[in-house]
Amino acid sequence: MIRVRVLLFAVYRDLAGTAEVDVEVPFEATARTAVDRLRALNDRFARLPAEPAVAVNLEYTGLDASLNDGDELALLPPVAGG
């Protein structure tokens, strides 16, 4: 297993009730694996979307991005502008 730090911003932070959480995922996990594991933790995290925009180690990427021990996965909520 590896440990990934998940960062939550704006509405995602409000839904989950926290700004960050460490999640353990199997070796060779992807961002999708971490999101799925996070959503399975409890009802608060289950309210997060199944396919959010993500960044791994400050780089925008997709849910198929590979994760390594100690990586930082940010879940990025939709942004509106005007």
KANORWO-V427720 format. One line per field, one symbol per residue. psi: psi as a letter, one per 40 degrees, with the letter a starting at -180 (. if undefined). burial: # if it has 16 or more other ideal C-beta (glycine too) atoms within 10 Angstrom, else .. A space follows every 50 residues. Layout:
psi->???
burial->???
//
This chain:
psi->iihhhhhhibddddddeieiihhhiiifiidddddddddediddddeiid giiihhfehhaieehiiiheihhhhhiihii.
burial->.#.#.###...#..##......#.#...#######.###.....#..#.. .#.###....#.#.#.#...#.###.#.....
//
